[in-house]
Amino acid sequence: MIARTWHGRVPAAKADAYFAYLQRTGLADYRATPGNHGVLVFRRTEGDVTHFVLTTLWEPVDAIRRFAGDDYARARYYPEDDDYLLEREPLVTHYELLLATIPTGPGAR
């Protein structure tokens, strides 16, 4: 599986409105794209800026292309993003997602 990660910054006063907007646009499009296996949204406010980190999960890589196009290293934006984002981050980062087994029970380490 491939994790696609994007980072954006919005004014803290717009953070809740941005998250609601994100659910109507990007998150809805992720879910509608075959091969998307979920999204994690991380949010952290520092002073008057709120950081959003989105990690979407995809398999196979062609699913990312269906969502983002052939130049899938570039971030995909919507016209209204400029109403919220302080700047557009041009690139996303892709990681291979590895699931580790965590031992449980007596004597587990």
CNS distance restraints for C-alpha pairs under 8 A (distance, minus, plus):
assign (resid   1 and name CA) (resid  57 and name CA) 6.68 0.50 0.50
assign (resid   1 and name CA) (resid  58 and name CA) 5.70 0.50 0.50
assign (resid   1 and name CA) (resid  59 and name CA) 5.04 0.50 0.50
assign (resid   1 and name CA) (resid  60 and name CA) 6.86 0.50 0.50
assign (resid   1 and name CA) (resid  96 and name CA) 6.15 0.50 0.50
assign (resid   1 and name CA) (resid  97 and name CA) 5.41 0.50 0.50
assign (resid   1 and name CA) (resid  98 and name CA) 7.69 0.50 0.50
assign (resid   2 and name CA) (resid  57 and name CA) 5.70 0.50 0.50
assign (resid   2 and name CA) (resid  58 and name CA) 5.12 0.50 0.50
assign (resid   2 and name CA) (resid  59 and name CA) 6.27 0.50 0.50
assign (resid   2 and name CA) (resid  60 and name CA) 7.58 0.50 0.50
assign (resid   2 and name CA) (resid  61 and name CA) 7.15 0.50 0.50
assign (resid   2 and name CA) (resid  94 and name CA) 6.59 0.50 0.50
assign (resid   2 and name CA) (resid  95 and name CA) 5.69 0.50 0.50
assign (resid   2 and name CA) (resid  96 and name CA) 4.77 0.50 0.50
assign (resid   2 and name CA) (resid  97 and name CA) 5.48 0.50 0.50
assign (resid   3 and name CA) (resid  55 and name CA) 6.07 0.50 0.50
assign (resid   3 and name CA) (resid  56 and name CA) 5.55 0.50 0.50
assign (resid   3 and name CA) (resid  57 and name CA) 4.69 0.50 0.50
assign (resid   3 and name CA) (resid  58 and name CA) 6.42 0.50 0.50
assign (resid   3 and name CA) (resid  94 and name CA) 5.59 0.50 0.50
assign (resid   3 and name CA) (resid  95 and name CA) 5.07 0.50 0.50
assign (resid   3 and name CA) (resid  96 and name CA) 6.18 0.50 0.50
assign (resid   3 and name CA) (resid  97 and name CA) 5.93 0.50 0.50
assign (resid   4 and name CA) (resid  54 and name CA) 7.90 0.50 0.50
assign (resid   4 and name CA) (resid  55 and name CA) 5.41 0.50 0.50
assign (resid   4 and name CA) (resid  56 and name CA) 5.16 0.50 0.50
assign (resid   4 and name CA) (resid  57 and name CA) 6.44 0.50 0.50
assign (resid   4 and name CA) (resid  58 and name CA) 7.66 0.50 0.50
assign (resid   4 and name CA) (resid  92 and name CA) 6.63 0.50 0.50
assign (resid   4 and name CA) (resid  93 and name CA) 5.73 0.50 0.50
assign (resid   4 and name CA) (resid  94 and name CA) 4.53 0.50 0.50
assign (resid   4 and name CA) (resid  95 and name CA) 6.53 0.50 0.50
assign (resid   5 and name CA) (resid  53 and name CA) 6.90 0.50 0.50
assign (resid   5 and name CA) (resid  54 and name CA) 5.56 0.50 0.50
assign (resid   5 and name CA) (resid  55 and name CA) 4.40 0.50 0.50
assign (resid   5 and name CA) (resid  56 and name CA) 6.55 0.50 0.50
assign (resid   5 and name CA) (resid  92 and name CA) 5.60 0.50 0.50
assign (resid   5 and name CA) (resid  93 and name CA) 5.13 0.50 0.50
assign (resid   5 and name CA) (resid  94 and name CA) 6.25 0.50 0.50
assign (resid   6 and name CA) (resid  53 and name CA) 5.63 0.50 0.50
assign (resid   6 and name CA) (resid  54 and name CA) 5.28 0.50 0.50
assign (resid   6 and name CA) (resid  55 and name CA) 6.62 0.50 0.50
assign (resid   6 and name CA) (resid  75 and name CA) 7.33 0.50 0.50
assign (resid   6 and name CA) (resid  89 and name CA) 7.89 0.50 0.50
assign (resid   6 and name CA) (resid  91 and name CA) 7.48 0.50 0.50
assign (resid   6 and name CA) (resid  92 and name CA) 4.98 0.50 0.50
assign (resid   6 and name CA) (resid  93 and name CA) 6.69 0.50 0.50
assign (resid   7 and name CA) (resid  51 and name CA) 7.11 0.50 0.50
assign (resid   7 and name CA) (resid  52 and name CA) 5.70 0.50 0.50
assign (resid   7 and name CA) (resid  53 and name CA) 4.49 0.50 0.50
assign (resid   7 and name CA) (resid  54 and name CA) 6.54 0.50 0.50
assign (resid   7 and name CA) (resid  89 and name CA) 7.03 0.50 0.50
assign (resid   7 and name CA) (resid  92 and name CA) 7.80 0.50 0.50
assign (resid   8 and name CA) (resid  51 and name CA) 5.83 0.50 0.50
assign (resid   8 and name CA) (resid  52 and name CA) 5.21 0.50 0.50
assign (resid   8 and name CA) (resid  53 and name CA) 6.51 0.50 0.50
assign (resid   8 and name CA) (resid  85 and name CA) 6.73 0.50 0.50
assign (resid   8 and name CA) (resid  86 and name CA) 7.88 0.50 0.50
assign (resid   8 and name CA) (resid  87 and name CA) 7.53 0.50 0.50
assign (resid   8 and name CA) (resid  88 and name CA) 7.17 0.50 0.50
assign (resid   8 and name CA) (resid  89 and name CA) 6.67 0.50 0.50
assign (resid   9 and name CA) (resid  49 and name CA) 6.50 0.50 0.50
assign (resid   9 and name CA) (resid  50 and name CA) 5.66 0.50 0.50
assign (resid   9 and name CA) (resid  51 and name CA) 4.57 0.50 0.50
assign (resid   9 and name CA) (resid  52 and name CA) 6.14 0.50 0.50
assign (resid   9 and name CA) (resid  85 and name CA) 5.73 0.50 0.50
assign (resid   9 and name CA) (resid  86 and name CA) 5.77 0.50 0.50
assign (resid   9 and name CA) (resid  87 and name CA) 7.14 0.50 0.50
assign (resid  10 and name CA) (resid  14 and name CA) 6.60 0.50 0.50
assign (resid  10 and name CA) (resid  15 and name CA) 6.35 0.50 0.50
assign (resid  10 and name CA) (resid  18 and name CA) 7.74 0.50 0.50
assign (resid  10 and name CA) (resid  49 and name CA) 5.79 0.50 0.50
assign (resid  10 and name CA) (resid  50 and name CA) 5.35 0.50 0.50
assign (resid  10 and name CA) (resid  51 and name CA) 6.58 0.50 0.50
assign (resid  10 and name CA) (resid  52 and name CA) 7.91 0.50 0.50
assign (resid  10 and name CA) (resid  84 and name CA) 5.63 0.50 0.50
assign (resid  10 and name CA) (resid  85 and name CA) 4.71 0.50 0.50
assign (resid  10 and name CA) (resid  86 and name CA) 5.41 0.50 0.50
assign (resid  11 and name CA) (resid  15 and name CA) 6.55 0.50 0.50
assign (resid  11 and name CA) (resid  48 and name CA) 5.88 0.50 0.50
assign (resid  11 and name CA) (resid  49 and name CA) 4.67 0.50 0.50
assign (resid  11 and name CA) (resid  50 and name CA) 5.99 0.50 0.50
assign (resid  11 and name CA) (resid  84 and name CA) 7.24 0.50 0.50
assign (resid  11 and name CA) (resid  85 and name CA) 7.54 0.50 0.50
assign (resid  11 and name CA) (resid  86 and name CA) 7.10 0.50 0.50
assign (resid  12 and name CA) (resid  45 and name CA) 6.56 0.50 0.50
assign (resid  12 and name CA) (resid  47 and name CA) 7.55 0.50 0.50
assign (resid  12 and name CA) (resid  48 and name CA) 4.91 0.50 0.50
assign (resid  12 and name CA) (resid  49 and name CA) 4.66 0.50 0.50
assign (resid  12 and name CA) (resid  50 and name CA) 4.85 0.50 0.50
assign (resid  13 and name CA) (resid  48 and name CA) 7.32 0.50 0.50
assign (resid  14 and name CA) (resid  18 and name CA) 5.93 0.50 0.50
assign (resid  14 and name CA) (resid  84 and name CA) 6.74 0.50 0.50
assign (resid  15 and name CA) (resid  19 and name CA) 6.20 0.50 0.50
assign (resid  15 and name CA) (resid  50 and name CA) 6.32 0.50 0.50
assign (resid  16 and name CA) (resid  20 and name CA) 6.34 0.50 0.50
assign (resid  17 and name CA) (resid  21 and name CA) 6.15 0.50 0.50
assign (resid  18 and name CA) (resid  22 and name CA) 5.92 0.50 0.50
assign (resid  18 and name CA) (resid  84 and name CA) 6.30 0.50 0.50
assign (resid  19 and name CA) (resid  23 and name CA) 6.25 0.50 0.50
assign (resid  20 and name CA) (resid  24 and name CA) 6.61 0.50 0.50
assign (resid  21 and name CA) (resid  25 and name CA) 6.32 0.50 0.50
assign (resid  22 and name CA) (resid  26 and name CA) 5.47 0.50 0.50
assign (resid  22 and name CA) (resid  27 and name CA) 6.05 0.50 0.50
assign (resid  23 and name CA) (resid  27 and name CA) 4.86 0.50 0.50
assign (resid  23 and name CA) (resid  28 and name CA) 6.04 0.50 0.50
assign (resid  24 and name CA) (resid  28 and name CA) 5.70 0.50 0.50
assign (resid  25 and name CA) (resid  29 and name CA) 6.19 0.50 0.50
assign (resid  25 and name CA) (resid  78 and name CA) 7.76 0.50 0.50
assign (resid  26 and name CA) (resid  30 and name CA) 6.09 0.50 0.50
assign (resid  27 and name CA) (resid  31 and name CA) 6.32 0.50 0.50
assign (resid  27 and name CA) (resid  39 and name CA) 7.46 0.50 0.50
assign (resid  28 and name CA) (resid  32 and name CA) 6.24 0.50 0.50
assign (resid  29 and name CA) (resid  33 and name CA) 6.27 0.50 0.50
assign (resid  29 and name CA) (resid  67 and name CA) 7.69 0.50 0.50
assign (resid  30 and name CA) (resid  36 and name CA) 6.17 0.50 0.50
assign (resid  30 and name CA) (resid  38 and name CA) 7.63 0.50 0.50
assign (resid  30 and name CA) (resid  39 and name CA) 7.74 0.50 0.50
assign (resid  30 and name CA) (resid  56 and name CA) 7.77 0.50 0.50
assign (resid  30 and name CA) (resid  67 and name CA) 7.18 0.50 0.50
assign (resid  31 and name CA) (resid  36 and name CA) 6.25 0.50 0.50
assign (resid  31 and name CA) (resid  37 and name CA) 7.80 0.50 0.50
assign (resid  31 and name CA) (resid  38 and name CA) 7.06 0.50 0.50
assign (resid  32 and name CA) (resid  36 and name CA) 7.90 0.50 0.50
assign (resid  33 and name CA) (resid  63 and name CA) 7.09 0.50 0.50
assign (resid  33 and name CA) (resid  66 and name CA) 7.04 0.50 0.50
assign (resid  33 and name CA) (resid  67 and name CA) 6.28 0.50 0.50
assign (resid  34 and name CA) (resid  63 and name CA) 6.34 0.50 0.50
assign (resid  35 and name CA) (resid  58 and name CA) 5.57 0.50 0.50
assign (resid  35 and name CA) (resid  59 and name CA) 5.22 0.50 0.50
assign (resid  35 and name CA) (resid  60 and name CA) 6.47 0.50 0.50
assign (resid  35 and name CA) (resid  63 and name CA) 4.95 0.50 0.50
assign (resid  35 and name CA) (resid  64 and name CA) 7.82 0.50 0.50
assign (resid  36 and name CA) (resid  56 and name CA) 7.34 0.50 0.50
assign (resid  36 and name CA) (resid  57 and name CA) 5.84 0.50 0.50
assign (resid  36 and name CA) (resid  58 and name CA) 4.65 0.50 0.50
assign (resid  36 and name CA) (resid  59 and name CA) 6.69 0.50 0.50
assign (resid  36 and name CA) (resid  63 and name CA) 6.74 0.50 0.50
assign (resid  36 and name CA) (resid  64 and name CA) 7.91 0.50 0.50
assign (resid  37 and name CA) (resid  56 and name CA) 7.45 0.50 0.50
assign (resid  37 and name CA) (resid  57 and name CA) 5.09 0.50 0.50
assign (resid  37 and name CA) (resid  58 and name CA) 5.61 0.50 0.50
assign (resid  37 and name CA) (resid  59 and name CA) 7.38 0.50 0.50
assign (resid  38 and name CA) (resid  56 and name CA) 5.83 0.50 0.50
assign (resid  38 and name CA) (resid  57 and name CA) 5.39 0.50 0.50
assign (resid  38 and name CA) (resid  58 and name CA) 7.73 0.50 0.50
assign (resid  39 and name CA) (resid  54 and name CA) 6.85 0.50 0.50
assign (resid  39 and name CA) (resid  55 and name CA) 5.60 0.50 0.50
assign (resid  39 and name CA) (resid  56 and name CA) 4.23 0.50 0.50
assign (resid  39 and name CA) (resid  57 and name CA) 6.17 0.50 0.50
assign (resid  40 and name CA) (resid  54 and name CA) 5.74 0.50 0.50
assign (resid  40 and name CA) (resid  55 and name CA) 5.14 0.50 0.50
assign (resid  40 and name CA) (resid  56 and name CA) 6.35 0.50 0.50
assign (resid  41 and name CA) (resid  52 and name CA) 6.89 0.50 0.50
assign (resid  41 and name CA) (resid  53 and name CA) 5.88 0.50 0.50
assign (resid  41 and name CA) (resid  54 and name CA) 4.69 0.50 0.50
assign (resid  41 and name CA) (resid  55 and name CA) 6.58 0.50 0.50
assign (resid  42 and name CA) (resid  51 and name CA) 7.97 0.50 0.50
assign (resid  42 and name CA) (resid  52 and name CA) 5.62 0.50 0.50
assign (resid  42 and name CA) (resid  53 and name CA) 5.00 0.50 0.50
assign (resid  42 and name CA) (resid  54 and name CA) 6.34 0.50 0.50
assign (resid  43 and name CA) (resid  50 and name CA) 6.80 0.50 0.50
assign (resid  43 and name CA) (resid  51 and name CA) 5.60 0.50 0.50
assign (resid  43 and name CA) (resid  52 and name CA) 4.66 0.50 0.50
assign (resid  43 and name CA) (resid  53 and name CA) 6.50 0.50 0.50
assign (resid  44 and name CA) (resid  50 and name CA) 5.57 0.50 0.50
assign (resid  44 and name CA) (resid  51 and name CA) 5.21 0.50 0.50
assign (resid  44 and name CA) (resid  52 and name CA) 6.75 0.50 0.50
assign (resid  45 and name CA) (resid  49 and name CA) 5.76 0.50 0.50
assign (resid  45 and name CA) (resid  50 and name CA) 4.07 0.50 0.50
assign (resid  45 and name CA) (resid  51 and name CA) 6.11 0.50 0.50
assign (resid  46 and name CA) (resid  50 and name CA) 6.12 0.50 0.50
assign (resid  46 and name CA) (resid  51 and name CA) 7.79 0.50 0.50
assign (resid  58 and name CA) (resid  63 and name CA) 6.32 0.50 0.50
assign (resid  58 and name CA) (resid  64 and name CA) 6.52 0.50 0.50
assign (resid  59 and name CA) (resid  63 and name CA) 6.21 0.50 0.50
assign (resid  59 and name CA) (resid  64 and name CA) 7.91 0.50 0.50
assign (resid  60 and name CA) (resid  64 and name CA) 7.57 0.50 0.50
assign (resid  61 and name CA) (resid  65 and name CA) 6.75 0.50 0.50
assign (resid  62 and name CA) (resid  66 and name CA) 6.25 0.50 0.50
assign (resid  63 and name CA) (resid  67 and name CA) 6.44 0.50 0.50
assign (resid  64 and name CA) (resid  68 and name CA) 5.86 0.50 0.50
assign (resid  64 and name CA) (resid  69 and name CA) 7.43 0.50 0.50
assign (resid  64 and name CA) (resid  72 and name CA) 6.68 0.50 0.50
assign (resid  65 and name CA) (resid  69 and name CA) 4.52 0.50 0.50
assign (resid  65 and name CA) (resid  70 and name CA) 5.43 0.50 0.50
assign (resid  65 and name CA) (resid  71 and name CA) 7.64 0.50 0.50
assign (resid  65 and name CA) (resid  72 and name CA) 5.90 0.50 0.50
assign (resid  68 and name CA) (resid  72 and name CA) 5.13 0.50 0.50
assign (resid  68 and name CA) (resid  74 and name CA) 7.74 0.50 0.50
assign (resid  68 and name CA) (resid  75 and name CA) 7.51 0.50 0.50
assign (resid  68 and name CA) (resid  76 and name CA) 6.11 0.50 0.50
assign (resid  73 and name CA) (resid  91 and name CA) 5.74 0.50 0.50
assign (resid  73 and name CA) (resid  92 and name CA) 5.63 0.50 0.50
assign (resid  73 and name CA) (resid  93 and name CA) 7.04 0.50 0.50
assign (resid  73 and name CA) (resid  94 and name CA) 7.90 0.50 0.50
assign (resid  74 and name CA) (resid  90 and name CA) 5.74 0.50 0.50
assign (resid  74 and name CA) (resid  91 and name CA) 4.43 0.50 0.50
assign (resid  74 and name CA) (resid  92 and name CA) 5.94 0.50 0.50
assign (resid  75 and name CA) (resid  89 and name CA) 7.11 0.50 0.50
assign (resid  75 and name CA) (resid  90 and name CA) 5.51 0.50 0.50
assign (resid  75 and name CA) (resid  91 and name CA) 5.07 0.50 0.50
assign (resid  75 and name CA) (resid  92 and name CA) 5.55 0.50 0.50
assign (resid  77 and name CA) (resid  81 and name CA) 6.58 0.50 0.50
assign (resid  80 and name CA) (resid  84 and name CA) 7.49 0.50 0.50
assign (resid  81 and name CA) (resid  85 and name CA) 5.88 0.50 0.50
assign (resid  82 and name CA) (resid  86 and name CA) 7.52 0.50 0.50
assign (resid  82 and name CA) (resid  87 and name CA) 7.70 0.50 0.50
assign (resid 103 and name CA) (resid 108 and name CA) 5.45 0.50 0.50
assign (resid 103 and name CA) (resid 109 and name CA) 6.56 0.50 0.50
assign (resid 104 and name CA) (resid 108 and name CA) 5.31 0.50 0.50
assign (resid 104 and name CA) (resid 109 and name CA) 7.84 0.50 0.50
